[in-house]
Amino acid sequence: MDRYMAIRSFALVAEKGSFAAAALIEGVTPVVMGRRLSALERRLGVQLMHRSTRGLSLTDLGEQFLENCQQLIRDFDAAEGSISAGRRAVRGHLVVSAPAAFGRRHVAPYAAAFRDRYPDLRLSFNFTDSVVDLVRESYDLAIRIGEVRDPNYVAVRLFPNRRVVCGTPGYFERHGMPQVPEDLAHHNCLAFNLQGGQQRGWIFIREGRPFAVRVDGDLACNDGELLYGWARQGLGVGWRSTWEIQAELKRGELVTVLDEFALPHYDIQAVYPQQRYLPAKVRYFIDYLREIYQQEGYWEGTPSAQA
């Protein structure tokens, strides 16, 4: 059995947590995936996975081997992409993560056109407001909103963005406009509650230094799109990104407050793991999204051209 196929199958089974899910992606039967793993274990002379009726789990050696396999796969894909240029270099499987609302509105609509440019490429998307581990979960690329501090990742800015406090004119007529961030204690704040979310507070800048303000309200959820909708309905104040509300700001349906304290440089970024060679599929997808996002009027809903 081809060694590369073996390690790729092992990494895919580990990522998906089952032979059936991995087999579906590979276009083979679960039995074939099981045989590949068994053959790999026999060749190595170690057990990589525990198998039970409740599922699969990696052994300690399997965990260690998986990290090495994932790096080998990235290096192989990158080396393959580096030897040719142009259309023929964009092939394989591009796996992308993005925040749920952003992905639905600003990534998914353009997937088909990108695929049409490069028909040898397969695309997979995971839209979630959880922060995924790109290396461990085998993602090629993630779209992130905000600062990226991990030195193991490369971040490429796609478009400038800020975090602002906003609400409808009607809400502020009824409840008044906060003058300083601490005034938010007297407002119904629409909070994001995924994995701790905004429990540490909304972050602002004062005299060049960040600080957090604890907020509270009678509506919270783990879906940014729902929070955006609640803010538009006048149910409270939201802490939203400018990418999300530019059209409403232009039409006067939402207004911002506390702008002098707004968190700067909360940009839309494409993030990928540090690697020796950047695969063409990643480079071209980043360039493609940047081309779309930098169209005049795009964020207000009136782009000058279609990608």
Backbone torsions as a table, in degrees:
resi	resn	phi	psi	omega
1	MET	NA	138.8	178.4
2	ASP	-58.5	129.7	-176.2
3	ARG	-64.8	-40.1	179.3
4	TYR	-62.3	-43.0	177.7
5	MET	-60.3	-38.8	-178.2
6	ALA	-64.4	-48.1	-177.7
7	ILE	-70.9	-33.1	177.9
8	ARG	-67.0	-40.1	178.3
9	SER	-65.3	-43.1	178.3
10	PHE	-59.5	-46.8	-179.2
11	ALA	-63.2	-37.2	-179.5
12	LEU	-69.2	-41.8	177.2
13	VAL	-62.9	-42.7	179.5
14	ALA	-62.7	-41.0	-179.2
15	GLU	-66.2	-45.0	-173.9
16	LYS	-85.6	-19.9	176.7
17	GLY	80.7	6.7	177.7
18	SER	-160.4	152.5	176.0
19	PHE	-67.6	-36.3	-176.3
20	ALA	-64.7	-45.5	-179.0
21	ALA	-66.2	-40.4	179.0
22	ALA	-67.8	-40.0	-179.4
23	ALA	-63.6	-36.3	-180.0
24	LEU	-61.6	-40.2	179.5
25	ILE	-69.8	-39.8	-177.5
26	GLU	-78.2	-16.5	-178.9
27	GLY	76.1	30.1	176.9
28	VAL	-127.5	-178.4	178.8
29	THR	-87.9	157.1	175.3
30	PRO	-57.8	-31.9	179.0
31	VAL	-61.8	-42.0	179.1
32	VAL	-62.6	-42.7	179.2
33	MET	-63.5	-39.8	177.6
34	GLY	-62.9	-39.7	179.1
35	ARG	-66.4	-37.9	178.7
36	ARG	-62.7	-43.4	180.0
37	LEU	-66.2	-43.1	179.7
38	SER	-61.5	-41.5	179.2
39	ALA	-64.8	-39.2	178.2
40	LEU	-64.0	-44.1	179.3
41	GLU	-63.2	-39.7	179.0
42	ARG	-64.3	-41.3	-179.0
43	ARG	-66.4	-38.1	-179.8
44	LEU	-80.6	-23.8	-178.1
45	GLY	75.9	24.3	179.0
46	VAL	-139.4	161.1	173.6
47	GLN	-94.4	125.2	-178.3
48	LEU	-95.9	-27.6	-176.6
49	MET	-137.9	144.6	168.4
50	HIS	-89.7	132.3	178.7
51	ARG	-114.5	132.8	176.6
52	SER	-150.0	173.5	179.1
53	THR	-66.8	-19.6	-179.8
54	ARG	-89.1	-5.5	177.0
55	GLY	135.2	-163.9	-177.6
56	LEU	-114.8	147.2	173.6
57	SER	-146.5	147.2	-178.7
58	LEU	-78.2	142.1	169.5
59	THR	-76.2	172.3	177.9
60	ASP	-60.2	-42.8	177.2
61	LEU	-66.6	-33.9	177.1
62	GLY	-63.8	-41.1	177.0
63	GLU	-59.4	-45.9	-179.5
64	GLN	-64.7	-43.8	-178.5
65	PHE	-67.0	-35.0	-179.2
66	LEU	-60.7	-44.0	179.4
67	GLU	-59.0	-43.4	179.3
68	ASN	-65.8	-40.6	179.2
69	CYS	-62.7	-43.8	-179.1
70	GLN	-62.1	-38.7	177.7
71	GLN	-67.5	-40.7	177.4
72	LEU	-61.5	-41.4	179.8
73	ILE	-64.2	-43.9	178.4
74	ARG	-62.3	-43.9	-179.3
75	ASP	-64.6	-41.2	179.6
76	PHE	-63.2	-47.6	-179.3
77	ASP	-62.7	-40.4	-179.5
78	ALA	-66.6	-43.2	179.6
79	ALA	-64.0	-39.8	178.5
80	GLU	-62.3	-42.1	-179.9
81	GLY	-71.2	-24.6	-174.7
82	SER	-80.3	-15.8	-174.2
83	ILE	-85.7	-10.1	177.4
84	SER	-138.3	165.7	-177.4
85	ALA	-130.1	169.6	176.5
86	GLY	77.0	-157.7	-172.6
87	ARG	-58.4	-39.5	-174.9
88	ARG	-67.4	-22.5	-177.4
89	ALA	-75.5	-20.0	-175.2
90	VAL	-91.9	93.1	-178.9
91	ARG	-148.3	173.7	178.3
92	GLY	99.1	-144.8	-173.3
93	HIS	-130.7	116.0	178.7
94	LEU	-101.1	120.6	-177.1
95	VAL	-113.9	120.4	-170.7
96	VAL	-125.8	137.2	172.6
97	SER	-111.4	147.3	177.1
98	ALA	-155.0	154.2	172.9
99	PRO	-55.1	145.3	-168.8
100	ALA	-56.8	-56.2	-176.8
101	ALA	-66.2	-42.4	179.8
102	PHE	-62.8	-43.5	-179.5
103	GLY	-61.8	-43.5	-179.5
104	ARG	-64.3	-39.0	-172.5
105	ARG	-91.5	-29.2	-169.1
106	HIS	-129.5	5.4	174.4
107	VAL	-123.9	-56.6	-175.6
108	ALA	-55.7	-40.1	-177.4
109	PRO	-61.8	-17.7	-174.8
110	TYR	-108.8	2.9	-177.3
111	ALA	-65.2	-43.8	-175.9
112	ALA	-63.7	-41.3	-179.8
113	ALA	-66.1	-37.0	177.4
114	PHE	-66.7	-43.3	178.1
115	ARG	-61.8	-36.4	178.1
116	ASP	-65.1	-32.5	177.2
117	ARG	-67.4	-35.9	-173.8
118	TYR	-130.1	78.5	-172.3
119	PRO	-66.4	-12.9	177.7
120	ASP	-85.1	3.4	-175.9
121	LEU	-104.3	136.7	170.7
122	ARG	-102.2	143.2	-178.3
123	LEU	-120.7	135.2	172.7
124	SER	-132.2	136.9	-178.5
125	PHE	-124.3	144.0	171.1
126	ASN	-127.3	107.5	-179.2
127	PHE	-98.7	110.8	-176.6
128	THR	-150.6	147.4	176.3
129	ASP	-86.1	-0.5	171.5
130	SER	-79.8	148.3	176.6
131	VAL	-86.4	115.8	-176.2
132	VAL	-89.5	153.9	174.2
133	ASP	-86.8	106.4	-173.3
134	LEU	-61.8	-39.9	-176.5
135	VAL	-73.9	-52.1	-176.1
136	ARG	-64.7	-35.9	-176.9
137	GLU	-97.9	9.6	171.2
138	SER	60.7	45.2	172.6
139	TYR	-92.9	143.0	175.0
140	ASP	-80.4	-30.9	-168.3
141	LEU	-159.7	147.7	172.2
142	ALA	-133.8	145.9	168.4
143	ILE	-95.9	124.2	-178.9
144	ARG	-123.8	147.2	176.4
145	ILE	-110.3	115.4	-179.9
146	GLY	114.4	-177.4	-175.1
147	GLU	-69.6	142.0	175.7
148	VAL	-115.5	115.3	-174.0
149	ARG	-104.1	-14.2	-176.0
150	ASP	-67.4	118.5	-178.0
151	PRO	-68.1	-12.1	178.3
152	ASN	-82.3	-4.4	-179.1
153	TYR	-115.8	150.8	171.2
154	VAL	-105.0	132.1	179.7
155	ALA	-116.5	129.8	179.1
156	VAL	-118.4	120.1	-178.2
157	ARG	-71.2	127.4	177.4
158	LEU	-94.2	-36.6	-179.9
159	PHE	-165.7	144.3	178.5
160	PRO	-69.3	149.9	-175.8
161	ASN	-156.7	154.5	174.3
162	ARG	-135.0	161.5	170.9
163	ARG	-100.0	127.7	-177.5
164	VAL	-134.3	158.1	172.8
165	VAL	-92.6	131.0	-176.0
166	CYS	-141.7	162.9	175.7
167	GLY	-168.3	174.8	178.7
168	THR	-79.7	154.2	174.7
169	PRO	-55.8	-37.6	179.9
170	GLY	-63.3	-40.9	178.6
171	TYR	-60.2	-46.5	-176.8
172	PHE	-71.2	-27.4	173.8
173	GLU	-64.3	-37.6	-178.2
174	ARG	-78.6	-35.0	-170.3
175	HIS	-116.5	-4.6	-178.9
176	GLY	83.4	160.1	-179.6
177	MET	-98.4	130.1	176.3
178	PRO	-65.9	140.4	-179.7
179	GLN	-98.6	-30.9	177.4
180	VAL	-134.4	157.6	-177.3
181	PRO	-55.7	-32.0	-179.1
182	GLU	-64.4	-20.7	178.1
183	ASP	-67.2	-14.7	-180.0
184	LEU	-64.2	-16.9	176.2
185	ALA	-60.6	-20.8	-178.4
186	HIS	-102.4	13.4	-178.5
187	HIS	-123.3	156.3	175.7
188	ASN	-81.8	102.7	-175.2
189	CYS	-96.2	130.6	-177.5
190	LEU	-88.8	106.7	-168.0
191	ALA	-105.8	147.3	176.2
192	PHE	-93.3	129.6	-170.9
193	ASN	-122.9	22.7	179.5
194	LEU	-79.9	126.0	175.8
195	GLN	48.6	49.8	-179.2
196	GLY	91.6	-34.8	174.3
197	GLY	39.2	-118.2	-176.4
198	GLN	-99.9	21.6	178.2
199	GLN	-61.8	-27.2	177.0
200	ARG	-78.3	-5.8	175.5
201	GLY	108.6	170.6	175.1
202	TRP	-88.9	138.8	-172.6
203	ILE	-98.7	132.8	178.7
204	PHE	-130.0	173.6	177.5
205	ILE	-120.0	130.1	174.3
206	ARG	-136.5	124.1	-178.4
207	GLU	52.9	40.4	175.8
208	GLY	79.7	2.8	-177.2
209	ARG	-122.4	136.8	179.1
210	PRO	-75.2	147.2	173.9
211	PHE	-149.5	156.4	-176.1
212	ALA	-108.1	142.6	174.5
213	VAL	-119.6	122.0	177.4
214	ARG	-70.5	135.8	-178.5
215	VAL	-124.1	162.2	-179.8
216	ASP	-150.9	158.5	178.7
217	GLY	-175.7	176.7	-176.3
218	ASP	-97.3	6.8	177.7
219	LEU	-135.4	126.1	176.2
220	ALA	-147.2	152.4	178.3
221	CYS	-162.5	176.4	179.9
222	ASN	-108.4	23.2	-177.1
223	ASP	-126.8	111.8	-178.5
224	GLY	-61.7	-33.9	179.7
225	GLU	-64.3	-37.2	178.8
226	LEU	-69.2	-40.4	176.9
227	LEU	-61.4	-41.5	176.9
228	TYR	-59.4	-44.3	179.3
229	GLY	-64.2	-40.9	179.1
230	TRP	-62.9	-41.2	178.4
231	ALA	-62.0	-42.1	179.3
232	ARG	-64.7	-29.0	179.3
233	GLN	-80.3	-5.3	179.9
234	GLY	79.6	23.5	-177.0
235	LEU	-85.2	-7.1	-179.9
236	GLY	169.2	-170.3	177.8
237	VAL	-103.6	143.6	-179.9
238	GLY	-116.2	156.5	173.9
239	TRP	-110.6	92.8	-169.1
240	ARG	-119.6	162.0	175.1
241	SER	-82.8	147.6	-179.3
242	THR	-65.4	-26.8	178.3
243	TRP	-59.1	-29.3	-172.0
244	GLU	-84.0	-26.5	-168.0
245	ILE	-121.1	9.3	-176.1
246	GLN	-58.6	-42.1	-178.7
247	ALA	-63.6	-41.8	-180.0
248	GLU	-67.8	-36.6	177.4
249	LEU	-64.5	-41.8	-179.2
250	LYS	-64.5	-36.6	-179.6
251	ARG	-84.5	-5.9	-179.7
252	GLY	80.4	10.1	179.8
253	GLU	-76.3	-25.8	172.9
254	LEU	-129.0	151.2	173.8
255	VAL	-131.7	153.9	179.4
256	THR	-102.3	152.9	175.3
257	VAL	-132.5	164.9	178.1
258	LEU	59.0	31.3	-175.6
259	ASP	-60.7	-32.1	-179.2
260	GLU	-68.6	-13.0	178.1
261	PHE	-107.2	2.3	-172.4
262	ALA	-63.2	145.8	179.8
263	LEU	-71.7	117.3	-178.6
264	PRO	-84.0	167.2	170.9
265	HIS	54.1	44.3	175.2
266	TYR	-99.5	60.1	-162.7
267	ASP	-77.0	161.5	172.2
268	ILE	-83.2	120.9	-173.4
269	GLN	-130.5	147.2	169.6
270	ALA	-97.5	129.5	-172.4
271	VAL	-125.3	134.8	176.4
272	TYR	-144.7	157.6	-178.4
273	PRO	-66.6	146.3	173.0
274	GLN	-57.5	133.7	179.6
275	GLN	-157.1	159.4	-175.1
276	ARG	-67.1	-43.9	179.9
277	TYR	-123.1	130.7	176.9
278	LEU	-86.5	118.7	-179.5
279	PRO	-59.0	144.0	179.9
280	ALA	-58.5	-36.5	-177.8
281	LYS	-61.4	-35.3	178.7
282	VAL	-75.4	-47.8	-178.2
283	ARG	-59.3	-44.5	-176.9
284	TYR	-71.3	-33.1	178.4
285	PHE	-69.5	-38.8	175.8
286	ILE	-61.5	-47.2	179.2
287	ASP	-61.4	-37.0	-179.6
288	TYR	-65.0	-46.8	179.5
289	LEU	-66.5	-40.0	179.2
290	ARG	-61.5	-40.5	178.0
291	GLU	-58.7	-41.9	179.7
292	ILE	-68.3	-49.7	-172.3
293	TYR	-69.1	-22.6	-177.9
294	GLN	-94.0	7.0	172.6
295	GLN	-64.6	140.1	177.4
296	GLU	-61.9	128.7	177.6
297	GLY	83.5	-0.2	-175.0
298	TYR	-58.2	-48.8	-173.0
299	TRP	-73.8	-16.1	174.5
300	GLU	-89.7	0.1	178.8
301	GLY	87.5	12.0	179.7
302	THR	-131.8	66.1	-179.0
303	PRO	-64.4	148.7	-178.2
304	SER	-74.2	-20.9	-179.2
305	ALA	-156.6	161.4	177.8
306	GLN	-102.4	139.6	-179.7
307	ALA	-74.2	NA	NA
